Amino acid sequence: MMTHPMVPDPWRVQRVRRDTADTFTMELESANGKHSLAFAPGQFNMLYLFGVGEVPISISGDPAKPGTLVHTTREVGTVTRAMRKLKPSDCMGVRGPFGVGWPVTEARGADVVIVAGGIGLAPLRPALYQLLAARNYYGKVVLLYGTRTPADILFRKELQNWHSRFDLEVHVTVDRAMGNWRGNVGVVTTLIPRAPFDPHSTVAMVCGPEVMMRFTVQELEKRGVALENIYLSMERNMKCAAGFCGHCQYGPTFICKDGPVFRYDRLQPLMTVREM
């Protein structure tokens, strides 16, 4: 019998790890014997903290390990601030997974460029896991990642491991160099013109702040990437995840049900309205 989409299942906290000054990662395990929750890269869960509230958060773990749910988020409100204080064995509610994910399977045979800004790397990490697990099916795989400062870089150890691979190009940049930073300086879009991919055979996956995604699309288009091969994640303003409340409705489209990942040519009218 399928669980009602509005009824959360209990999951138990395994670990809470602080990633940056305002960002943390939670690892959860099933508390009711369900044991696993299969998901696709780019999907999200609604996380419910009893007596506090509920928020949509993308799954940032490995789809090949559905027994552990991993969510990386920023402390930006009452619910996420309370989540940051959770301890191992504490319980919370999980609804999901919801939404349309990244076109990882559809991209087979093409080059894949992943462009992430700040915490936008978290929803893209499951796509990278799947790409690398089936690496022979793709051409070049390129990760371009930008943050405000070196202190804001997520998943540092993993980025180092990815950087050491011969079958993955990783380029990281910061807006402002601080401390002993010796890497790229500038917004992430400055990496696109010299990134090693064939624009005529490329699928791009993009997640980050709205302004970053808008300029990323412009730079990718300048390189020759077709708009129908560019995908964005629009995970925001979602309340129920099931299309009931209307908070994320744009015309006939519901971000929670029809997204959060969209092909850019479907979003073009929306992205031309600043701060929509």
C-alpha positions in Angstrom: 0.0 0.0 0.0 1.5 3.4 -1.0 2.0 6.0 1.7 -0.1 9.1 1.3 2.1 11.9 -0.2 1.1 14.2 2.7 2.0 11.8 5.5 5.7 11.8 6.6 7.6 8.7 7.4 9.8 8.7 10.4 13.6 8.8 9.8 16.3 8.9 12.4 19.4 11.1 12.4 22.7 9.3 12.0 24.9 12.3 11.8 24.8 16.1 11.4 28.0 17.6 9.9 28.8 21.3 9.6 30.2 22.0 6.1 30.6 25.8 6.2 29.6 28.6 8.6 26.0 28.5 7.5 25.7 25.1 5.8 25.3 21.6 7.2 24.7 18.0 6.0 22.3 15.5 7.6 22.5 11.8 7.2 19.2 9.9 8.0 18.2 6.2 8.3 14.7 4.8 8.3 13.1 4.5 11.7 10.1 2.3 10.7 11.8 -0.6 9.0 11.4 0.7 5.4 15.3 0.5 5.2 15.7 2.5 1.9 14.2 5.2 -0.3 15.1 5.0 -3.9 15.5 8.4 -5.6 16.7 10.0 -8.9 19.4 12.7 -9.0 17.7 16.1 -8.7 14.7 14.9 -6.7 13.9 16.4 -3.3 12.3 15.4 0.0 10.0 17.4 2.3 11.7 17.3 5.7 9.4 17.8 8.7 10.6 18.7 12.2 7.8 17.9 14.6 6.4 21.0 16.3 8.5 23.3 14.1 7.6 22.9 10.4 8.5 21.5 7.0 10.9 22.5 4.2 11.8 21.1 0.7 15.5 20.0 0.5 17.2 18.3 -2.4 18.8 14.9 -1.8 22.5 15.2 -2.0 23.6 11.6 -1.5 24.4 8.7 -3.7 21.4 7.2 -5.5 23.2 3.8 -5.3 23.0 4.0 -1.5 19.2 4.5 -0.9 19.5 3.2 2.7 21.0 6.5 3.8 19.3 9.8 3.0 21.7 12.7 2.7 20.5 16.3 2.7 22.7 19.4 2.6 21.1 22.7 3.4 21.7 26.2 4.6 20.5 27.7 7.9 18.0 30.2 6.5 14.9 30.0 8.6 13.2 28.6 11.7 13.1 25.0 10.4 16.6 24.7 9.2 18.0 26.4 12.3 16.2 23.8 14.4 17.5 21.0 12.1 21.0 22.1 12.7 20.6 21.3 16.4 19.5 17.7 15.9 21.5 15.0 17.5 22.1 11.3 16.5 19.0 9.2 17.1 16.7 12.2 17.0 13.7 11.7 14.7 12.2 13.7 11.9 9.5 13.2 9.2 10.3 12.6 5.5 7.9 12.8 2.6 9.2 12.0 -0.9 11.0 11.7 -3.1 9.3 14.2 -5.3 9.9 15.9 -8.7 11.7 15.4 -12.0 15.4 14.9 -11.8 18.5 15.6 -13.9 18.6 13.9 -17.4 21.6 11.7 -16.5 20.4 8.7 -18.6 19.3 10.8 -21.5 22.8 12.5 -21.7 24.5 9.2 -22.5 26.8 9.6 -25.6 27.2 13.3 -25.0 29.6 15.5 -23.1 28.2 16.7 -19.8 28.9 20.0 -18.2 27.8 20.6 -14.6 27.8 24.3 -13.4 27.2 24.9 -9.7 27.1 28.0 -7.6 27.4 27.8 -3.9 25.0 25.4 -2.3 23.8 24.5 -5.8 26.5 21.8 -5.8 24.4 19.7 -3.4 21.5 18.9 -5.8 24.0 18.2 -8.5 26.2 15.8 -6.5 23.9 12.8 -7.0 24.1 13.4 -10.8 27.9 13.3 -10.5 27.8 10.0 -8.6 25.7 8.5 -11.4 27.8 9.9 -14.2 31.0 8.5 -12.6 29.4 5.1 -11.9 28.6 4.7 -15.6 31.6 6.8 -16.9 32.1 4.9 -20.1 28.7 6.0 -21.4 29.6 9.7 -21.6 32.1 11.9 -23.4 33.9 14.5 -21.4 32.5 15.2 -18.0 33.2 18.7 -16.6 32.4 20.2 -13.2 32.6 24.0 -12.9 32.0 25.2 -9.3 32.0 28.7 -7.9 31.5 30.1 -4.4 31.9 33.5 -2.8 35.0 32.7 -0.8 37.2 29.7 -0.2 35.5 29.2 3.2 32.2 28.6 1.3 33.4 25.6 -0.7 31.3 22.5 -0.1 32.5 18.8 -0.1 36.2 19.7 -0.1 37.6 16.2 0.3 35.3 14.9 -2.5 36.3 17.8 -4.8 39.9 16.9 -4.2 39.2 13.2 -5.0 37.3 14.2 -8.1 40.1 16.6 -9.2 42.6 13.7 -9.0 40.6 11.6 -11.5 41.7 11.4 -15.1 38.2 11.0 -16.5 36.7 14.2 -14.8 37.6 17.8 -15.3 37.1 19.9 -12.1 37.5 23.7 -12.0 36.7 25.7 -8.9 36.6 29.5 -8.6 35.8 32.0 -5.8 34.5 35.5 -6.1 37.0 36.8 -3.5 40.3 35.2 -2.8 41.2 35.0 0.9 43.9 33.4 3.0 46.2 31.2 1.0 43.9 30.6 -1.9 45.9 30.1 -5.1 43.1 28.9 -7.4 40.8 30.7 -9.9 39.2 34.0 -8.9 36.0 35.3 -10.5 32.5 34.3 -11.0 31.8 30.7 -12.2 30.7 31.9 -15.7 34.3 33.0 -16.4 35.2 29.3 -16.5 32.8 28.4 -19.3 34.7 29.9 -22.3 37.8 27.8 -21.7 36.1 24.6 -20.4 37.0 21.5 -22.4 33.8 20.3 -24.0 32.2 20.0 -27.4 29.3 22.5 -27.4 27.6 20.8 -30.2 27.4 17.5 -28.3 26.9 18.7 -24.7 24.2 18.5 -22.0 24.5 21.1 -19.3 23.1 20.9 -15.8 23.0 24.1 -13.8 22.1 25.0 -10.2 22.7 28.1 -8.2 21.4 31.6 -7.5 19.0 32.9 -10.1 21.4 35.6 -11.4 24.2 33.0 -11.7 22.0 30.6 -13.7 20.8 33.3 -16.0 24.3 34.4 -16.9 25.5 30.8 -17.1 22.9 30.1 -19.8 24.1 33.1 -21.8 27.7 31.9 -21.7 26.8 28.4 -22.6 24.7 29.7 -25.5 27.7 31.8 -26.6 29.8 28.6 -26.7 27.1 27.0 -28.9 25.2 24.8 -26.5 21.6 24.4 -27.6 19.1 25.8 -25.2 17.2 22.5 -25.3 20.3 20.8 -23.9 20.5 23.1 -20.9 18.7 22.1 -17.6 18.2 24.2 -14.5 16.9 23.3 -11.0 14.3 25.7 -9.7 13.8 24.3 -6.2 12.2 27.2 -4.4 8.9 28.5 -3.0 7.6 24.9 -2.6 5.4 24.2 0.4 3.4 20.9 -0.2 5.4 19.1 -3.0 2.2 17.7 -4.4 0.7 20.6 -6.3 -2.0 21.3 -3.7 -1.1 24.7 -2.3 -0.1 26.6 -5.4 2.9 28.3 -3.9 5.2 27.2 -6.7 2.8 27.6 -9.6 3.9 29.5 -12.7 1.1 29.6 -15.3 0.2 25.9 -15.8 3.5 24.7 -14.3 4.1 23.5 -10.8 7.8 23.6 -9.8 7.2 20.7 -7.4 5.4 18.4 -9.8 6.8 19.4 -13.2 10.3 20.1 -11.9 12.3 21.1 -10.0 14.6 20.3 -12.9 13.5 21.9 -16.2 14.8 22.2 -19.7 15.8 25.8 -20.2 13.6 26.4 -23.2 10.6 25.6 -21.0 11.7 28.2 -18.4 12.8 31.0 -20.8 9.8 33.2 -20.2 10.2 32.8 -16.4 13.9 33.5 -16.4 13.5 36.8 -18.2 11.6 38.2 -15.2 14.2 39.2 -12.6 13.7 37.7 -9.1 10.6 35.8 -10.2 
